[in-house]
């Protein structure tokens, strides 16, 4: 049976190292002797239940580790369940009971090191490249033995669409890149051409061939197929490693690229420059026959470079970009592979690998994310198959693996710090210190221990890195990459805990470390007042026309985000109250300009676009919270009044809110089908209205929303898993598994504070 271990260094593996003793690390282990017969039957029942309902609810409920933790802590919900009947008022006692039930259940899910584990997955193009990389390098059997293979295949079966393909993410329509990569993954893992549950392979292959075969796979897919021996490098647009030799004064330069784009194309350009192709095995030869409509050796690779299946095409390349690729392909690339220019190519490869090693070391070989992980690991193997760099990469693969009732998936890279910061704020809002004090103390210690203590080593600016000292990452400290909103949420937690008795929640963070966090936030504000996510925005926006991907938007240059800006406002306002003398002018200017940015980003319908959640509901919650923290009110701020109007208009018949992931790529509000509500989005909207002072104007919409939350709470205090709620790059969605606990609980707590009061006559609604 599978078991989740936390803060584990992997049995003293000599190729793994940590900056904080692995705090926050999540490691799944299969133990054939673990669990009783009843416990194993419970896991199998969860798996079968997901399979039977896989086309109704695409997100798993992340049950395996939850079952484990609740057993280990012997958690039993002792607070009776409550419901609100038709026409019944929500009393103080009913609301408090629902809140307490949720808080005690959620507290029981805290890990021993203080964080809240959770899946963060959903995209279906994450895992296959890792499997392909391990197959190429000959490490598949050691990294993924039989039990792992079984669960990977389970995941592929569970998320195959009814038409036979796989989506870009688990709720998406079928795409060529995901279908092709997952089909190859099944074949690598031992399924025959007609194998797989419910004829999975045959159905997947038919989907591909019905659309003309894999020649129309997007550019990232072309790259991986070329690496695997299923495409020719001449069928790819050039990715010259000489790019890493460009002088910094040029408008197109690695230092000016969005870090994710930079980290993806760094190893891609190395592998392209080497024209690396894995071993041509019998499986590769079979796949060449299965995936193409014409004989492999008759394909005109030059003509397929610009092809992209319509199912995958989100960002059509403008003519100027295609002209650039054609110029590089026809004029530049032929020179760079011939003497004497091939000397430059060799130099470029050396410099590129130097950057790869630098990034690997600074992330403890986790890398910035899962796409980059497989590419960087393969690049290190290509450089030296027996070298320590590759072995260090192997040791960090478990950091990406997650096991659910729907099988094994590859995570984006973990959301430990992000999830924990929100979880703690939700629990703090409950005002239950006397009941959950130990939970708060452990969480406080985790947040303090997870702050990044140092900048990247050496001359990090010459390696295109920004300062990170004082920041919080999205995942754990070892990951090392600063993120503005994670830093703001971590800072908020530490400031809130500093107001509480240290004998209950632990010693407060030293002021100098708080100052470091403030410095990070100030450094990430752009001239327009908005905050970026990872690094300062230094490149002109027009560079986005050279976005080489076909399925993402906003991938080339760093952008400013409403959510990051709003988080920073809330953190800095609280900091300013507690430390009024520190950088008073800079913080005042930062908040003032940030408010102006948020007001300027409002949509015509009164909403705000959310880049990291779905979508306008998420963005509007953040925006209203940021504006309210800065002193804006419904009476003195038109933007707040318009935001409230948007939320009230989009409330559903059952009192909740429900927004489709289609809002993100279409950039317009699209409700869930069937007038459905989503509890997480309902909580966001409810808290947004509370920020605006809705309780004083007309609490009726709030009561309706809370009634839905209370009546949806399950017997044990959990909330049901519903649709995806996370997003990124406009066109891909993420499953944040703790959101269903964090935000309904937080909304209930805020409702308690704002809508229910105690009078001398007893408990009643305001």
C-alpha positions in Angstrom: 0.0 0.0 0.0 1.1 3.6 -0.6 2.3 5.8 2.2 3.1 9.5 2.2 6.3 10.5 4.1 7.1 14.1 4.9 10.4 15.9 5.6 12.3 12.8 4.5 15.7 12.9 2.9 15.4 9.5 1.1 17.4 7.1 3.3 20.6 9.1 3.4 20.9 9.2 -0.4 24.4 10.7 -1.1 23.0 12.6 -4.2 20.4 14.6 -2.4 20.9 17.7 -0.2 18.7 20.3 1.5 18.9 23.8 2.8 16.5 23.2 5.8 16.6 19.5 6.5 13.9 18.7 3.9 11.1 20.5 5.7 8.1 20.5 3.4 9.3 17.6 1.3 6.6 15.1 0.3 7.7 11.6 -0.6 5.4 8.7 -1.6 6.6 5.2 -0.8 5.1 1.8 -1.7 5.2 -0.7 1.2 3.8 -4.1 0.3 3.3 -4.9 4.1 1.6 -1.6 5.0 -2.1 -1.4 5.9 -4.7 -3.8 7.1 -7.1 -5.8 4.8 -9.8 -3.3 5.7 -7.6 -0.3 4.9 -6.6 -1.7 1.5 -10.2 -2.4 0.7 -11.0 1.2 1.5 -8.3 2.4 -1.0 -9.7 0.0 -3.7 -13.2 1.3 -3.1 -12.0 4.9 -3.6 -10.2 3.9 -6.8 -13.3 2.1 -8.2 -15.6 5.0 -7.2 -13.4 7.5 -9.1 -13.3 5.2 -12.2 -17.1 4.9 -12.2 -17.5 8.7 -12.0 -14.5 9.8 -13.9 -16.5 11.6 -16.6 -18.6 13.4 -14.1 -15.9 14.8 -11.7 -12.5 14.9 -13.3 -10.6 15.9 -10.2 -9.8 13.2 -7.7 -10.5 13.9 -4.0 -6.8 13.2 -3.0 -8.0 10.5 -0.6 -5.0 8.2 -0.1 -2.9 10.5 2.1 -6.0 11.9 3.8 -7.1 8.4 4.8 -3.6 7.7 6.0 -3.3 10.9 8.1 -6.8 10.6 9.6 -6.0 7.0 10.6 -2.6 7.9 12.1 -4.2 10.6 14.2 -7.3 8.6 15.0 -9.5 11.5 13.9 -13.2 11.1 14.5 -15.5 14.0 14.0 -17.3 14.5 17.3 -19.1 17.7 16.5 -22.6 17.0 15.1 -23.4 17.9 11.6 -25.7 20.9 11.0 -28.0 21.9 8.1 -30.0 25.0 7.3 -33.5 24.3 6.2 -35.6 26.2 3.8 -36.8 29.4 5.3 -34.5 28.8 8.4 -32.2 31.6 9.6 -28.5 30.9 10.0 -27.9 31.3 13.7 -24.7 32.0 15.5 -24.6 28.4 16.8 -25.2 26.8 13.3 -22.5 28.9 11.7 -20.0 28.3 14.5 -20.7 24.6 14.5 -20.0 24.3 10.8 -16.9 26.3 11.1 -15.6 24.3 14.1 -16.2 21.0 12.3 -14.3 22.2 9.2 -11.4 23.6 11.3 -11.0 20.4 13.3 -11.1 18.2 10.2 -8.6 20.4 8.4 -6.3 20.5 11.4 -6.1 16.8 11.3 -4.7 16.9 7.8 -1.6 18.9 8.9 1.7 17.1 8.4 4.2 16.5 11.2 6.4 19.3 9.9 3.5 21.8 9.9 2.5 22.0 6.3 -0.6 20.7 4.5 0.2 18.2 1.8 -1.8 18.2 -1.3 -1.8 17.3 -5.0 -1.2 20.1 -7.5 -1.6 18.5 -10.9 -4.1 18.4 -13.7 -2.1 19.0 -16.9 -1.7 15.8 -18.9 1.5 16.6 -20.7 3.6 16.6 -17.5 4.2 12.9 -16.9 4.9 11.3 -20.3 8.2 13.3 -20.9 9.6 12.0 -17.6 8.7 8.4 -18.6 10.3 9.0 -22.0 13.5 10.4 -20.4 13.8 7.4 -18.1 13.3 5.0 -21.0 16.0 6.8 -23.0 18.5 6.8 -20.1 17.8 3.2 -19.1 16.5 4.0 -15.6 12.8 3.3 -16.1 12.7 0.0 -14.2 14.7 1.3 -11.2 12.7 4.6 -10.8 9.3 3.2 -11.8 9.1 -0.5 -10.7 5.9 -2.5 -11.2 3.7 -0.8 -8.6 4.6 2.6 -10.0 3.8 1.5 -13.5 0.5 0.2 -12.5 -0.5 3.5 -10.9 0.8 5.5 -13.9 -1.3 3.5 -16.2 -4.3 3.9 -13.9 -3.9 7.6 -14.2 -3.8 7.5 -18.0 -6.9 5.3 -18.2 -8.8 7.4 -15.7 -8.2 10.6 -17.7 -8.7 9.4 -21.2 -11.5 11.3 -22.8 -14.5 9.5 -24.2 -13.4 10.2 -27.7 -10.1 8.3 -27.1 -7.8 11.3 -26.7 -6.3 13.1 -23.7 -6.8 16.8 -23.0 -4.2 19.5 -22.3 -5.6 19.1 -18.7 -8.0 16.7 -17.1 -11.1 18.8 -17.9 -10.0 19.8 -21.4 -10.9 18.6 -24.8 -8.6 16.1 -26.5 -5.3 17.6 -28.0 -2.7 16.2 -30.2 0.2 16.8 -27.8 -1.4 15.2 -24.8 -2.9 12.3 -26.8 0.4 11.5 -28.5 2.6 11.7 -25.4 0.2 9.7 -23.3 -0.1 7.0 -26.0 3.7 6.7 -26.2 3.8 6.5 -22.4 1.3 3.6 -22.4 3.4 1.8 -25.0 6.6 2.4 -23.0 5.0 1.0 -19.9 4.2 -2.3 -21.6 0.8 -1.9 -23.3 0.6 -3.4 -26.7 -0.9 -1.5 -29.7 -4.3 -2.8 -28.8 -3.8 -2.9 -25.1 -5.0 -0.8 -22.2 -8.1 -0.7 -20.2 -11.2 -0.2 -22.4 -9.0 -0.5 -25.5 -7.1 2.6 -24.4 -4.3 2.3 -26.9 -6.4 1.6 -29.9 -8.8 4.4 -29.1 -5.9 6.8 -28.6 -4.2 5.8 -31.8 -7.4 6.2 -33.8 -7.8 9.7 -32.4 -4.3 10.6 -33.6 -4.6 9.0 -37.0 -8.1 10.4 -37.6 -6.5 13.8 -37.4 -3.7 13.2 -39.9 -1.1 11.6 -37.5 1.5 13.3 -35.3 3.1 15.6 -37.9 0.7 18.3 -36.6 1.8 18.0 -33.0 2.8 21.4 -31.5 6.4 22.5 -31.2 7.1 21.1 -27.7 5.7 17.8 -28.9 7.9 17.9 -32.0 10.9 18.4 -29.7 10.2 15.4 -27.5 9.4 13.2 -30.5 12.7 14.2 -32.1 14.5 13.3 -28.9 12.7 10.0 -28.8 13.5 9.1 -32.4 9.9 9.6 -33.7 10.5 12.9 -35.5 13.4 14.4 -37.4 15.1 17.5 -35.9 14.8 19.1 -39.4 11.0 19.1 -38.8 11.5 21.5 -35.8 11.9 25.2 -35.8 15.5 26.1 -34.7 16.3 26.5 -31.1 20.0 27.7 -31.4 22.0 27.6 -28.2 23.9 30.6 -29.5 21.0 32.6 -28.0 22.8 32.2 -24.6 25.8 34.1 -26.0 23.8 37.2 -26.9 25.0 40.5 -25.4 22.7 41.9 -22.8 22.0 45.2 -24.6 19.9 43.4 -27.2 16.1 43.6 -26.7 15.9 39.8 -27.1 18.1 38.3 -24.4 17.7 35.4 -21.9 17.8 37.8 -18.9 14.7 39.5 -20.2 12.6 36.4 -20.8 10.0 35.1 -18.4 11.9 32.6 -16.1 9.7 29.7 -17.1 10.3 30.3 -20.8 14.0 30.7 -20.2 14.2 27.5 -18.1 12.4 25.4 -20.7 14.3 26.6 -23.8 17.7 26.4 -22.0 17.8 22.6 -22.0 15.8 22.4 -25.2 18.4 24.4 -27.0 21.1 22.2 -25.7 19.5 19.1 -26.9 18.7 20.7 -30.2 22.2 21.9 -30.6 23.5 18.4 -30.0 20.8 17.0 -32.3 20.4 14.4 -29.6 18.3 11.3 -30.5 17.7 8.4 -28.1 18.3 4.8 -29.0 16.2 3.5 -31.9 14.7 0.5 -30.2 12.1 -1.9 -31.6 9.4 0.0 -29.7 10.5 3.2 -31.5 10.3 1.5 -34.9 6.8 0.2 -34.0 5.7 3.7 -33.0 6.9 5.1 -36.3 4.4 2.9 -38.0 1.6 3.5 -35.6 1.7 7.3 -35.3 2.1 8.4 -39.0 -0.1 8.0 -41.9 2.7 7.6 -44.4 6.0 5.7 -44.2 8.4 7.4 -41.8 11.3 7.7 -44.3 9.0 9.4 -46.9 8.0 12.3 -44.7 9.0 15.8 -45.9 10.1 17.2 -42.6 10.6 20.7 -43.8 7.0 21.0 -44.6 5.7 20.1 -41.2 7.6 22.6 -39.1 4.7 25.1 -38.9 1.9 22.5 -38.6 -0.2 22.6 -35.5 -3.4 20.6 -34.9 -6.5 22.9 -34.6 -7.3 21.2 -31.3 -4.0 22.5 -29.8 -3.9 25.9 -31.4 -4.5 28.7 -28.9 -1.8 31.2 -29.9 -1.4 31.3 -33.7 2.1 32.5 -34.6 2.1 35.9 -36.4 3.8 36.1 -39.8 6.8 37.9 -38.4 7.5 35.0 -36.1 7.3 32.4 -38.9 9.6 34.6 -41.0 12.1 34.6 -38.1 12.0 30.8 -37.9 12.4 30.4 -41.6 15.4 32.8 -41.7 17.1 30.8 -38.9 16.2 27.5 -40.6 17.3 28.4 -44.1 20.2 30.8 -43.6 21.6 30.6 -40.0 21.4 27.0 -38.9 23.2 25.5 -41.9 26.2 27.8 -41.2 26.3 27.0 -37.5 26.7 23.3 -38.0 29.7 23.7 -40.4 33.3 24.7 -39.9 34.4 27.3 -38.7 31.0 28.3 -37.3 30.6 25.0 -35.5 33.2 26.3 -33.1 30.7 28.9 -32.0 28.1 26.1 -31.6 30.4 24.2 -29.3 31.0 27.3 -27.2 27.3 28.0 -27.0 26.6 24.4 -25.8 29.2 24.8 -23.1 27.7 28.1 -21.9 24.2 26.7 -22.0 25.2 23.7 -19.9 26.9 26.0 -17.4 23.5 27.7 -16.9 21.7 24.4 -16.6 24.1 23.3 -13.9 23.7 26.6 -12.1 19.9 26.4 -12.1 20.0 22.8 -11.0 22.3 23.5 -8.0 20.2 26.5 -6.9 17.1 24.4 -6.8 18.7 21.4 -5.3 18.0 19.6 -8.6 14.3 20.1 -8.3 14.4 22.8 -11.1 11.8 25.5 -11.5 9.1 23.1 -12.6 8.2 19.7 -14.0 8.6 20.5 -17.7 12.1 21.8 -17.1 12.9 18.9 -14.7 12.8 16.2 -17.5 14.6 18.3 -20.0 17.4 19.4 -17.6 17.8 15.8 -16.3 18.1 14.5 -19.9 20.6 17.2 -20.8 22.8 16.2 -17.9 22.7 12.6 -19.0 23.6 13.5 -22.5 26.6 15.5 -21.2 27.7 12.6 -19.0 25.5 9.5 -18.5 27.5 8.4 -15.4 28.0 11.9 -13.9 26.9 13.1 -10.5 24.7 15.8 -12.1 22.4 13.2 -13.5 22.4 11.1 -10.3 21.4 14.2 -8.3 18.5 14.7 -10.7 17.4 11.1 -10.2 17.3 11.6 -6.5 14.8 14.4 -6.8 12.3 12.7 -9.1 10.2 11.6 -6.0 9.6 15.3 -5.2 7.3 15.4 -8.3 5.4 12.2 -7.9 1.9 12.2 -6.3 -0.4 9.3 -5.7 -4.1 9.6 -5.7 -7.1 7.3 -6.1 -6.8 8.0 -9.8 -3.2 6.9 -9.9 0.3 8.4 -10.1 0.7 11.8 -11.7 3.5 14.3 -12.0 3.0 17.5 -10.1 3.8 21.0 -11.3 6.4 21.0 -8.5 4.4 21.2 -5.2 2.4 23.9 -3.5 3.3 23.4 0.1 4.0 26.9 1.1 1.2 28.4 -0.9 -1.4 26.0 0.5 -0.1 26.3 4.0 -0.2 30.1 4.1 -3.8 30.1 3.0 -4.7 27.2 5.4 -3.2 29.1 8.3 -5.0 32.3 7.5 -8.2 30.4 7.3 -7.6 28.8 10.7 -6.6 32.1 12.2 -9.8 33.7 11.0 -11.7 31.0 12.9 -10.5 32.5 16.2 -10.2 29.0 17.7 -6.7 29.3 19.3 -7.9 27.6 22.4 -8.9 24.5 20.4 -6.3 24.4 17.6 -3.3 26.1 19.2 -0.8 23.2 18.5 -1.8 23.2 14.9 -1.2 27.0 14.6 2.2 26.7 16.3 3.4 23.9 14.0 2.2 25.9 11.0 3.9 29.0 12.2 7.2 27.1 12.6 6.9 25.7 9.1 6.4 29.1 7.6 9.4 30.5 9.4 11.6 27.6 8.5 10.5 27.7 4.8 11.5 31.3 4.2 14.4 31.5 1.7 17.4 32.7 3.7 19.9 33.5 0.9 20.2 34.7 -2.6 21.3 32.3 -5.4 25.0 31.7 -4.9 27.8 33.6 -6.7 27.2 36.4 -9.2 23.5 35.5 -9.6 22.8 38.5 -11.7 25.2 37.3 -14.4 23.2 34.1 -14.4 20.0 36.0 -15.1 18.6 35.5 -11.6 16.9 37.9 -9.2 17.4 38.2 -5.5 15.5 35.6 -3.4 16.6 36.3 0.2 13.5 36.9 2.3 11.1 35.4 -0.1 8.9 32.4 0.0 8.6 29.9 -2.8 5.5 28.2 -4.1 6.7 24.8 -2.8 9.5 24.4 -0.2 12.7 26.2 0.7 14.9 23.8 -1.4 13.0 24.9 -4.5 14.6 28.3 -4.1 12.5 30.4 -6.6 11.0 33.5 -5.1 7.3 34.3 -5.9 5.8 37.6 -5.0 2.3 36.4 -3.9 3.8 33.5 -2.0 6.1 36.0 -0.3 3.2 38.3 0.5 1.1 35.4 2.0 4.0 34.1 4.0 4.7 37.6 5.3 1.0 38.0 6.3 1.1 34.8 8.2 4.2 35.8 10.2 2.8 39.3 10.9 -0.5 37.8 12.1 1.3 35.3 14.4 3.5 38.2 15.8 0.3 39.6 17.3 -0.4 36.4 19.3 1.0 35.0 22.5 4.3 33.3 21.8 3.6 30.6 24.4 0.7 29.5 22.2 2.0 30.0 18.6 5.7 30.2 19.1 8.3 33.0 18.9 7.6 35.7 16.3 9.9 36.1 13.3 12.9 38.5 13.7 12.3 42.0 12.2 15.3 41.7 9.9 13.8 38.7 8.1 10.5 40.6 7.7 12.4 43.4 6.2 14.0 41.0 3.7 10.5 40.0 2.6 9.4 43.6 2.2 12.5 44.2 0.0 11.5 41.3 -2.3 8.0 42.8 -2.7 9.2 46.3 -3.4 11.7 45.0 -5.9 9.0 43.2 -8.0 6.8 46.3 -8.5 6.8 47.6 -12.1 6.4 51.2 -13.1 2.7 50.7 -13.8 2.2 49.8 -10.1 1.6 46.1 -10.6 3.7 43.3 -9.2 5.2 40.6 -11.2 5.3 37.0 -10.0 9.0 35.9 -10.1 11.3 38.6 -11.5 11.2 42.3 -12.4 9.6 43.0 -15.8 12.5 44.3 -18.0 11.4 43.4 -21.5 9.1 45.2 -23.8 5.6 43.7 -24.2 6.0 43.4 -28.0 8.3 40.5 -27.5 5.2 38.4 -26.8 4.7 38.2 -30.6 7.6 35.8 -30.6 5.9 33.4 -28.2 7.1 30.0 -29.7 4.4 27.9 -28.0 1.1 27.4 -29.7 -0.9 26.5 -26.7 0.0 29.2 -24.1 -0.2 33.0 -24.0 2.0 35.4 -22.1 5.1 33.1 -22.1 7.9 35.3 -23.2 8.1 38.3 -20.8 7.2 38.7 -17.2 3.7 40.3 -16.6 2.1 42.1 -13.7 -0.7 40.3 -12.0 -3.8 41.5 -10.1 -3.5 38.7 -7.6 0.2 39.3 -6.8 -0.4 43.0 -6.5 -3.4 42.6 -4.2 -1.5 40.1 -2.0 1.4 42.6 -1.7 -1.0 45.4 -0.7 -2.5 43.4 2.1 0.9 42.3 3.4 2.5 45.8 3.2 -0.5 47.5 4.9 -0.3 45.1 7.8 3.5 45.5 7.9 3.2 49.3 7.9 0.9 49.2 10.9 3.3 47.0 12.9 6.6 48.6 11.7 5.6 52.2 10.8 9.1 53.5 10.6 10.6 51.1 8.2 10.8 52.3 4.6 7.8 54.4 5.2 7.9 56.4 2.0 8.7 53.4 -0.3 5.9 51.3 1.2 3.4 54.2 0.9 4.3 54.8 -2.7 4.2 51.0 -3.5 0.7 50.7 -2.0 -0.6 53.9 -3.8 0.7 52.7 -7.2 -0.5 49.2 -6.6 -4.0 50.5 -6.0 -3.9 52.5 -9.2 -2.8 49.4 -11.1 -5.7 47.3 -9.7 -8.2 50.0 -10.5 -6.9 50.3 -14.0 -7.1 46.5 -14.6 -10.9 46.3 -14.0 -12.9 44.8 -16.8 -15.9 46.6 -18.4 -18.3 44.2 -16.5 -16.7 45.2 -13.1 -14.6 42.0 -12.7 -10.9 41.4 -12.7 -9.2 38.7 -14.7 -7.5 36.1 -12.5 -4.3 34.6 -13.9 -3.8 31.8 -11.3 -7.3 30.8 -10.6 -10.7 30.4 -12.3 -11.0 33.2 -13.2 -12.9 36.4 -12.9 -14.3 35.2 -9.6 -10.8 34.6 -8.3 -9.4 37.8 -9.6 -12.3 39.9 -8.2 -11.8 38.3 -4.7 -8.2 39.3 -4.7 -8.8 42.8 -6.1 -11.5 43.7 -3.6 -9.4 42.4 -0.8 -6.4 44.5 -1.9 -8.4 47.7 -2.4 -10.2 47.3 1.0 -6.8 46.8 2.7 -5.6 50.0 1.2 -8.6 51.9 2.7 -10.9 51.9 -0.3 -14.6 51.4 0.5 -17.9 50.9 -1.4 -18.7 54.5 -0.8 -15.4 56.1 -1.9 -14.3 53.7 -4.7 -16.1 53.2 -7.9 -14.0 50.1 -8.7 -15.3 48.4 -5.6 -18.9 49.3 -6.4 -18.5 47.8 -9.9 -16.8 44.7 -8.5 -19.6 44.1 -6.1 -22.2 44.6 -8.9 -20.3 41.9 -11.0 -20.4 39.4 -8.1 -24.1 40.0 -7.3 -25.1 39.6 -10.9 -23.2 36.3 -11.2 -24.6 34.7 -8.1 -26.4 31.4 -8.9 -30.0 30.4 -8.0 -28.7 28.2 -5.1 -26.8 31.1 -3.6 -23.4 30.1 -4.9 -21.1 31.0 -7.7 -19.8 28.8 -10.5 -17.4 29.7 -13.2 -16.1 27.5 -16.1 -12.4 27.1 -16.8 -13.4 28.3 -20.3 -13.3 31.8 -18.9 -9.6 31.7 -18.8 -8.7 31.1 -22.5 -11.7 33.1 -23.8 -11.0 36.0 -21.4 -14.7 36.5 -20.7 -16.9 35.3 -17.9 -18.5 31.9 -18.7 -20.6 30.2 -16.0 -20.6 26.5 -15.3 -23.1 24.6 -17.3 -26.4 23.7 -15.7 -26.5 26.7 -13.3 -24.1 24.8 -11.1 -22.1 26.3 -8.2 -18.6 25.6 -7.1 -18.0 25.8 -3.4 -14.4 27.2 -3.7 -15.6 29.9 -6.1 -18.5 30.6 -3.8 -16.1 31.1 -0.9 -14.0 33.5 -3.0 -17.1 35.6 -4.1 -18.4 35.6 -0.5 -15.1 36.9 0.9 -14.9 39.5 -1.9 -18.3 40.8 -0.9 -17.4 40.8 2.7 -14.3 42.9 1.9 -16.6 45.4 0.3 -18.8 45.8 3.3 -21.8 43.9 1.9 -22.8 42.8 5.4 -23.7 46.4 6.3 -25.6 47.1 3.0 -27.6 43.9 2.4 -26.4 40.6 3.9 -29.0 38.5 2.1 -26.6 37.4 -0.7 -24.1 36.4 2.0 -26.7 34.3 3.9 -27.6 32.5 0.7 -24.0 31.7 0.0 -23.3 30.5 3.5 -26.4 28.3 3.5 -24.9 26.5 0.5 -21.6 26.1 2.2 -23.0 24.7 5.4 -25.4 22.4 3.7 -22.6 21.1 1.4 -20.4 20.1 4.3 -19.9 16.4 4.6 -20.4 14.3 7.7 -16.7 14.3 8.7 -16.3 18.1 8.2 -14.8 17.8 4.8 -16.2 19.4 1.7 -16.9 17.6 -1.6 -14.4 17.8 -4.5 -15.8 19.6 -7.5 -14.3 21.2 -10.6 -10.8 22.5 -11.2 -10.2 25.9 -9.7 -6.5 26.7 -10.6 -5.1 28.0 -13.9 -1.9 29.3 -15.5 -0.8 30.8 -18.9 -4.5 31.4 -19.7 -5.0 28.0 -21.3 -4.1 25.3 -18.8 -5.8 24.4 -15.5 -4.5 23.0 -12.2 -6.1 20.9 -9.4 -5.4 22.5 -6.0 -6.7 19.7 -3.8 -6.7 21.6 -0.5 -8.8 24.5 -1.9 -12.0 22.7 -1.1 -11.1 22.8 2.6 -9.3 26.1 2.9 -11.7 28.5 1.2 -15.1 27.3 2.4 -13.7 27.3 6.0 -12.1 30.7 5.6 -15.4 32.1 4.1 -17.4 30.7 7.1 -14.9 32.3 9.5 -15.1 35.7 7.8 -18.9 35.5 7.7 -18.9 34.8 11.4 -16.8 37.9 12.1 -18.8 40.2 9.8 -22.4 38.9 9.7 -23.1 37.4 13.1 -22.9 39.2 16.4 -23.7 38.5 20.1 -26.2 40.7 21.7 -27.2 40.9 25.3 -30.4 39.1 24.4 -28.5 36.1 22.9 -27.2 35.1 19.5 -28.7 36.4 16.4 -28.0 37.6 12.9 -26.9 41.2 12.3 
